[in-house]
Amino acid sequence: MMEENIPLYDIRIDKEGTWYFRGAEMFRREIVNYFYEHIRLDSSGRYLIELPGDRCYVDVEDTAFVVKGVHFGKGSPDGGEGIIATLSDDSVEMIDPDTLCIGLQNVIYCSVKKGAFTARFSRAGYYQLAERIEYDVEQDSYYLSLNDRRFDLHHQST
């Protein structure tokens, strides 16, 4: 099936990670999470759901995945402290601090799902992470200190 023949079934994900079908919020988590399991990016970066025998595009306001909350705990690959995130698909994963960046309106983003997707931090996730972010006056930049390493939060290129 060619990409231009893939329909848009009026499924939308807003910037907070809430799913809608024809304007109505999708409340059934098992359906939303099933769609999350089958979401992909096409060659042009558009989101689509690929199900057995069916594919459709999804209108995504910002990112499909949203970091709903974070905490810091043991479990990083080197055995030290890491950033543990709860995502909008109810999964929990370690965030690579090297992938943190600042976007428009100071929204923080990171890579998730083994680098396959970019996730936007929700307001709650942002504030939880911000408790550990510091400002370097000399370099006019923000950074996160973790395991005696400094991770600079670069601004996303537009």
C-alpha positions in Angstrom: 0.0 0.0 0.0 1.4 3.4 -1.0 1.7 6.0 1.7 -0.5 8.5 -0.2 -3.4 5.9 0.0 -3.3 5.7 3.8 -6.5 7.2 5.2 -6.8 9.7 8.1 -9.6 8.3 10.4 -10.0 11.5 12.4 -7.8 10.2 15.2 -5.9 13.0 17.0 -3.4 13.2 19.8 -3.2 16.6 21.6 0.0 18.0 23.1 -0.8 16.6 26.5 -1.0 13.0 25.0 -4.8 12.8 25.1 -6.3 10.8 22.2 -9.5 11.8 20.4 -11.7 10.1 17.8 -13.9 12.4 15.8 -13.5 15.0 18.5 -14.5 12.8 21.4 -11.8 11.8 24.0 -10.9 8.2 23.9 -11.2 7.0 27.5 -10.6 3.2 27.1 -6.9 2.8 28.0 -6.7 -0.7 26.5 -7.6 0.7 23.1 -5.3 3.8 23.4 -2.4 1.6 24.6 -3.1 -0.9 21.7 -2.8 2.0 19.3 0.4 3.1 21.1 1.9 -0.4 20.5 1.2 0.0 16.8 2.2 3.6 16.2 5.0 4.3 13.7 6.6 7.2 11.8 6.4 7.1 8.0 9.3 8.1 5.8 8.3 11.8 6.0 7.9 11.8 9.8 4.1 11.5 10.0 2.5 9.3 12.6 0.5 6.3 11.6 -1.1 3.3 13.2 -0.3 0.0 11.6 -2.6 -2.8 12.5 -2.9 -6.2 10.9 -4.7 -5.4 7.6 -5.2 -1.7 8.2 -3.2 1.5 8.5 -4.2 5.1 9.2 -2.6 8.4 9.8 -2.9 10.1 13.1 -3.0 13.9 13.5 -0.5 14.7 16.3 -0.4 18.2 17.8 3.2 17.9 19.0 4.5 14.4 19.9 2.6 11.1 20.3 4.4 10.3 23.5 4.3 12.5 26.6 6.4 12.2 29.7 3.7 12.3 32.4 6.1 12.2 35.4 9.7 11.5 36.4 11.6 10.4 39.4 15.3 9.7 40.0 16.4 6.3 41.0 18.9 3.6 40.6 18.9 1.7 37.3 21.0 3.5 34.8 23.2 1.3 32.6 26.3 2.2 34.6 24.5 1.3 37.9 24.1 4.9 39.0 21.1 7.2 39.4 18.9 7.6 36.3 15.8 9.5 35.1 12.8 7.1 35.3 9.9 8.4 33.3 6.2 7.4 33.2 5.0 7.9 29.6 1.5 8.5 28.2 1.2 4.9 27.1 1.6 3.8 30.8 5.0 2.4 30.2 8.0 3.3 32.4 11.5 3.7 31.0 14.9 5.2 31.7 15.5 8.4 29.9 18.9 9.0 28.3 19.9 12.4 29.7 21.9 13.1 26.6 18.7 13.3 24.6 17.2 16.1 26.8 16.6 19.4 24.9 14.6 22.6 25.2 12.1 23.5 22.5 9.8 26.4 21.9 8.2 28.0 25.0 10.9 26.2 27.1 9.2 22.8 26.7 11.6 19.9 27.4 11.8 17.0 25.1 13.7 13.7 25.1 14.0 10.5 23.1 12.0 7.4 24.1 11.3 3.9 22.9 15.0 3.2 22.2 15.3 6.5 20.3 12.4 5.8 17.9 10.3 8.7 19.1 10.6 12.1 20.7 8.5 12.8 23.8 7.3 16.1 25.2 7.4 16.6 28.9 4.0 17.4 30.5 3.8 20.2 33.0 4.1 17.8 35.9 7.1 16.0 34.3 8.7 19.3 33.5 8.5 20.5 37.1 9.7 17.1 38.5 12.8 17.3 36.2 13.3 21.0 36.8 13.9 20.4 40.5 17.3 19.0 39.4 18.1 21.5 36.6 20.7 24.1 37.3 21.7 27.3 35.5 25.3 28.1 34.5 25.6 32.0 34.5 29.0 32.0 32.7 27.8 29.8 29.8 24.2 31.1 29.9 22.9 27.5 29.7 20.9 25.0 31.7 22.2 21.6 32.7 21.3 18.5 34.7 23.9 17.0 37.0 23.6 13.2 37.3 26.2 10.7 38.6 28.9 13.4 38.6 28.3 14.2 35.0 26.9 17.4 33.5 24.2 17.1 30.8 23.6 20.3 28.9 20.1 21.0 27.8 20.5 22.4 24.3 17.9 24.3 22.5 16.2 22.3 19.8 17.0 23.5 16.3 13.9 24.6 14.4 
